[in-house]
Amino acid sequence: MARSRPDAVTARRLARLRDELGARDVGALLVTHPVDVGYLSGFTGEDSWLVAGRRRSALVTDSRFAEQAGKECRDAWVSVRRGSLVEELARVVRRLRLAALGFDPDHVSVSLRGKLGRALKGVRLVPVAGAVAGLRTCKDSREVRAIERAVAVAEEAWRAVRRRLRPGRTERQMAADLDHEMRRAGAEGPAFPTILAVDASASMPHARPGGRRLKPGSLLLADFGAQVGGYVCDLTRVVVAGRMQPHIRRAYASVLEAQSAAIARLAPGTALRDVDAAARGVLEAAGLGRHFRHGTGHGLGRQVHEAPNLGPQAPDGVLEAGMVVTVEPGVYFPGRFGIRIEDDVLVTAKGGRVLTHLEKDPEAIVL
């Protein structure tokens, strides 16, 4: 095993986790989800586990990632396996002299749980649900800056593509163009499958780009995000190819008002469901409530969907400073069109700070 110089941010995250493990009388937590492994260790590779201990931690990986792990993991021992992950884990657990090992049941299958039990005889396996996910909910300043970099890349790419939007281009062509521009601007890749949906395709919130072509008078919905430095953003904008028809203008204005009402509710202590209620109330008053078919938003960070949930069925809970959430009300008319406006917002002690900057004024969305 080799160890490198500790990283202050990673060390603080591990310290917070260790406080929770101490409260549960668990000597270490087995972290198997790649996103959580990276969050607690700085490791960006694959096929590796982290044993986050109350005194020290170990990354279990293989020879493909040995050099990379040695450079990236500044607060963990690197244990290079020769056999299976489970076999190497058993050796690490013995070396750390652990009597109890926590695991997240959301990321450990029944089959893996059985293998762990057989390999770690004498070690108490303790379910510890959501321990790392809870730490990730509120972002530190470095994480916020990473999300802002992802936003800057995605917005630069969208502006480049928007200048080239012309009737005749297909959804698939426009989506490929946007993905290419995000990589050109510095993204590791898209944060999720990019959505470019024309007219009737936009009535499906998660439409897949196909062969439908942009035409004069068409409505185009673009839902996209970039991944930069392991963090993501998530934006949605609508543009109209030519004169905006009155019924589309009215629907768009209502969605924009609903989004503004929800953003105004973003402050520490606000109940999660109240954010959704603010947006939903505007759309219901406009007679569009039945056309709003999803929640108002969700957390994002290392993944595009994280806690908290800002929907009508959100769990009990309140917003906290440091959360980064999307605010994305929308209305959908099957077979006709859909409108969604989405921004990423940081919850601060003073309220919501919108991190995204793309134009959304009704006059600015006309091509």
Helices and strands as residue ranges (DSSP letters): H 8-23, E 28-31, H 34-41, E 49-53, E 57-61, G 63-65, H 66-72, E 77-80, H 85-96, E 100-103, H 110-119, E 124-127, H 131-136, H 141-162, H 171-184, E 189-190, E 195-198, G 199-203, E 219-224, E 226-228, E 231-232, E 235-240, H 246-264, H 272-285, G 289-291, E 297-299, E 306-310, E 324-327, E 330-333, E 337-340, E 343-348, E 351-354
